[in-house]
Amino acid sequence: MPRLSRQTCQNIREDIRKWDDYWRFNIDQYHEVTQFVMGDQWREDEARVFETYKKIPLTFNKLAPLLNHLIGEQRQNTPALQVNPSENVPERTAEVRTALVKDISLNSDAKIVYQNGFEQGAIGGFGAWIVLNDYENSKDFNQEIRIKSVKDPTRCFWDISAEDICKVDGMYSGYRTRVSRKKFKSMYGRDLERQIGSEGNDETTQGFWDDDQITVIDYFSRKYDKIKLSQLSNGLVIEGKDIERLEKIEIDEQELLLWEGEPVTIQQERTAYRYKVKHQKIAGDFILETTDFPSQSLPVVFVDQHSFYDKHGKQICRPLVKDARDAQRLINFLGTQGAYLIKISRNDQFLVSKENVRSPDTRQIWTDPSVVQGGLVFDESPSGIKPEQLRPPEISQSLMQMYERAERDIHTCLGMYDTQLGEQGNEISGAAIDARTKRGSYNNFVTFDALNRAIACTGQIIDEMIPKVYDTERQMMLYMPDSGLQKVNLNSPQDDYGVQVENNMTEGNYKIRLLPGPSYEGQKMEGLEALQMVLKNDPSLFKLVADMYAENLPLANSIEIRNRLKTIVPPEIIEAGKTGKPIQQPQQPSPEQMQMQMAQQQMMMQAKQKEAELMLKQKELMRKTQEMNQKSVADMQRLETERLEAAATLQEQEMRYQAEMNKTSADLNIAHANNLIKLLTHHPKQPKST
C-alpha cells in the first residue's frame, strides 16, 4: 500500500543527485559517443561551416560495422560458469545447483541482456543490468530469478564508495524508469497520480516528474546484520538459529553437546557481519512498495568496459571507440572534400572576355551549362582574345593517402585488422593465420573480459538468492551434464519428517567463478582441432578419444552421440583420463604363481560348489520352516476359534445366571412387598365391651 514519506524519498533523490554529479562526465560521454557511432557524426557548427561553402557534409561511418563485427562475435560465445560447492554438499545436489545457476544466468533471455550490456559498454564505456526475483506467472506462488535489461545505463545509480568492479558492494544502488501518467494511473490509482507533482516547484522533486511522465525509482539499500558464528569439532560452521539445534545432555554430571545425534564441541566462536538488502520503489514523495531482497549483494550490476581513476579520484570510463573518433572525423572531412571536388569538376569553366559573349544568343549558350552542342560559338573580340578553357582541380594524391591513413588509424585504435574481418592477409600457412588472429584478439579481450566479470558477479548474486527464492518443493526442467534436459525435483522430502531432502537448495556453500581462457564455443573448437590433428597422425587412436571427440562437435545437443561413442572407450582409459595416472600393465606370472593361481581357482570352485549345496539346504530348511509356520498359524487360529467359542458359551451362561438371579431377587421383592401390604392392611379385632 503506498504511503507518504517525504524525508525518505528526499534522501533517496539526494543519493541520486550525488551520483549524477560524480558521474556527469561519463554520462555526457556515453550519450555523445553513442550518438556519434549510431547516429549523426557531424556537430552542428561543423556542418554549418561546410554548408556555407556549398559543401554537403557526408558521413562514411567505419566504426559501426567494426563494432557490429565485435558484437556479433560476442553473441556467438557462451561464457563457461563453474560452481564450486563446499565439501559437505552431496554430489547430486551440487550438480543440480550448478545446472540451476547456469539455467538462470545463461538462458536465452539472459543472453539478450548480456548482449545489450556488452554493446552499451563497448560503445558508451559502461553498461548495466539488474537481477530481480518475481513470480513465475500471475497464477502461481512460486518465485523465480530473472535478469532484466536496462535500456539506458545512465539512468542507473550506485554508491560512490563502492569498491567492487561491478559496484555490488556499495550501500545503495538503483535505477530510474519513466512511466507515463496514464500507465501509472492504471497501476496505482488516479488519486495517487494526481498527488505526484502537486508539490509545486519543490526543488527536491524537479526532474522526477512532468505533465506527461512520472519517474519511478527502484532503490536498493544495504544494512549490517550482526550474527554469531560457531565452529564445531566436526568442522561444521553454524550460525544464528542453527545454534539452537544443538542438543544438551548430562552424563556423569557433565554437559555434552549433540549435533544430529553426533557428540560435538564448540571449537571457536566469533561475531560476523552480514548484509540485509531492502528494496523500495518510490514516486514523488510516496513509497509504493517495500520488500526484502534475497541477497547480500546489490542487484544492479555495473559493466565496466575499461576505466581509470584521475588525480581527483573520479572514475573515468573509456569507450572502445574513444581513440578512433578523430580518425573517423578526418575520414568524413576528407570524403566530403573529395565529393565536392568531384561535384564541381562536372561543370566546364572558361576564361572569356565580355566581348566574346556580348550578343544575347551567345550569352545564352555560355551561361547555360546544360546546353549540349557540337561546338561553342563566341563573339570575336577586337583585340583577338579567344575563350580559354580552365581545367577543374583534380583530387590530390595526398588527399587519398590521408584517407587511407585515417582508415588504418581506425583499425589501429580499435585493434581490429583486416584479417580479423575476413580479408585476405599476407599469411600463407594456417599457423601463421591463427597466430595473427590471436595477436589481433588481445586488444579486444579486454572488452570480452569486462562482460565475463559482470556475468560471474551475476552468477554469484543468483547463487545467494537461490536458497531464499527456490526454498519450496518444485519441479524444473534443467540441463544436466550427463543426461541432457530432464525434469528435476527441488527440495523434495524423502521421509515423513522432512529430515532427508532431495536436492536441497536451501543449504550448502558455493562459489561461482568464470573459467579463464576462450569462450565455451571457442574451447570446443580448439579442442576439436587438436583432436583432429592427433587423429590425423594416428587414426587408430579414435577408440581412445571417441567420447571427447563427440563432446567437442559443434552440435546443440551431442549427449546421445557422446554416450554412444563412450561405450567403445575402455573404462580404464576413462579412469586414467580423470586421474592422470598411467594404466598399470599386468605382469606375466611365473610357473609357481600359475600353479598357485590354479590351486586357488580349484579351491574357489570347490568353495562355490559347497556354497551352492549350502544354499540348497538353506532353501529346504526355509521351506520346512515355512510349512511349520503355516501349520502353527493354522493351529493357533483353531485354538483361537475354540477359545472364542468357549468365551461366548461362558458369557451366555453368565447372562442366564444373572437373569435367574435377577428373577429370584424380583420374586423376593414382590413377596416382601405383599407381606408389608398385608401387615399394613390387617385390622385386629377389638374386644367387646361389657
BELGI-V725696 format. One record per pair of residues at least 24 apart in sequence whose C-alpha atoms are under 8 Angstrom apart, sorted by the first residue. I is the first residue (numbers start at 1). GAP is how many residues later the second one is. Records with the same first field share a line. If there is no record, write none. Layout:
I=GAP, GAP
//
This chain:
1=287, 288
2=284, 285, 286, 287
3=283, 284, 285
4=281, 282, 283
5=280, 281, 282
6=279, 280
7=278
9=273, 275, 276, 277, 278
10=194, 195, 275
12=207
13=191, 192
14=190
15=144
16=141
19=138, 139, 140, 141
20=137
22=138, 292
23=292
25=291
26=99, 290, 291
27=127
29=95
30=93, 94, 95, 96, 124, 289
31=93
33=90, 91, 286, 288, 289
34=89, 90
37=24, 26, 27, 86
38=26
41=288
55=281, 282, 285
56=280, 284
57=275, 276, 279
58=274, 275, 277, 278
59=273, 276, 277
60=268, 271, 272, 275
61=267
62=266, 348
63=258, 265, 347
66=350
67=55, 56
69=352
71=44, 47, 48
74=41, 374
75=36, 40
76=445
77=442, 443, 444, 445
78=28, 441, 442, 443
79=373, 435, 436, 440, 441
80=434, 435, 439, 440
81=375, 378, 431, 432, 433, 434
82=430, 431, 432, 433
83=427, 428, 429, 430
84=426, 427, 428
85=423, 424, 425, 426
86=422, 423, 424
88=420
89=419, 420
92=411
93=409, 410, 411, 412
95=385
96=382, 384, 392, 407
97=408
99=379, 380, 381
100=378
101=358, 361, 362
102=357
103=375, 376
104=41, 42, 358
105=42, 350, 353, 354, 357
109=38
110=36, 37, 38
113=34, 35, 36
114=337, 341
116=33
117=32, 33, 186, 334
118=185, 329, 330, 333
120=33
121=182, 183, 184, 198, 326
122=183, 197, 198, 199, 325
123=196, 197, 198
124=194, 195, 196
125=179, 180, 181, 182, 192, 193, 194, 195
126=27, 176, 177, 178, 179, 191, 193
127=26, 175, 176, 177, 178
128=25, 28, 172, 173, 174, 175
129=24, 171, 172, 173
130=169, 170, 171
131=168, 169, 170, 327, 330, 331
132=167
133=336
142=328, 330
143=326, 327
144=325, 326
145=317, 320, 321, 324
156=144
165=137, 139
166=135, 136, 137, 138, 288, 291
167=131, 133, 134, 135
168=129, 130, 131, 132, 133, 134
169=128, 129
170=52, 128
171=50, 51, 52
172=47, 48, 49, 50, 126
173=46, 47, 48, 125, 127
174=43, 44, 45, 46, 126
175=42, 43, 44, 125
176=39, 40, 41, 42
177=38, 39, 40
178=35, 36, 37, 38
179=34, 35, 36, 37
180=32, 33, 34
181=30, 31, 32, 33
184=30
196=87, 88, 89
197=87
205=79
208=76
209=75
214=69
215=68, 69
216=65, 66, 67
217=64, 65, 66
218=61, 62, 63, 64
219=60, 61, 62, 63
220=57, 58, 59, 60, 78, 79
221=56, 57, 58, 77
222=53, 54, 55, 56, 74, 76
223=52, 53, 54
224=49, 50, 51, 52
225=48, 49, 50, 51
226=45, 46, 47, 48
227=44, 45, 46, 47
228=41, 42, 43, 44
229=40, 41, 42, 43
230=36, 37, 38, 39, 40
231=35, 36, 37, 38
232=32, 33, 34, 35, 36
233=31, 32, 33, 34
234=30
294=170, 171, 174, 175
295=166, 169, 170
296=165, 168
297=164
299=162
301=153, 156, 157
302=152
303=147, 148, 151
304=146, 147
305=141, 142, 145, 146
306=140, 141, 144
320=94, 127
321=92, 93
323=90, 91
324=85, 86, 89, 90
327=79, 80, 82, 83
328=78, 79, 82
330=73, 76
331=72, 75, 76
334=65, 68, 69
335=68
338=57, 61
341=52, 53, 54
342=53
344=48
345=47, 48, 49
348=41, 42, 43, 44
349=40, 41, 42, 43
350=37, 38, 39, 40
351=36, 37, 38, 39
352=33, 34, 35, 36
353=28, 32, 33, 34
355=24, 25, 26
356=24, 25, 29, 30, 31
414=29, 30
415=25, 26, 28, 29
416=24, 25, 28
452=62
453=61
455=59
456=56, 57, 58
459=53, 54
460=51, 52, 53
463=47, 49
466=39, 40
467=38, 39, 40
468=38
470=35, 36
471=34, 35
482=77
483=76
484=73, 75
521=33
524=27, 28, 29, 30
525=27, 28, 29
527=25
528=24, 25
543=25, 26
544=25, 26, 29
545=24
//
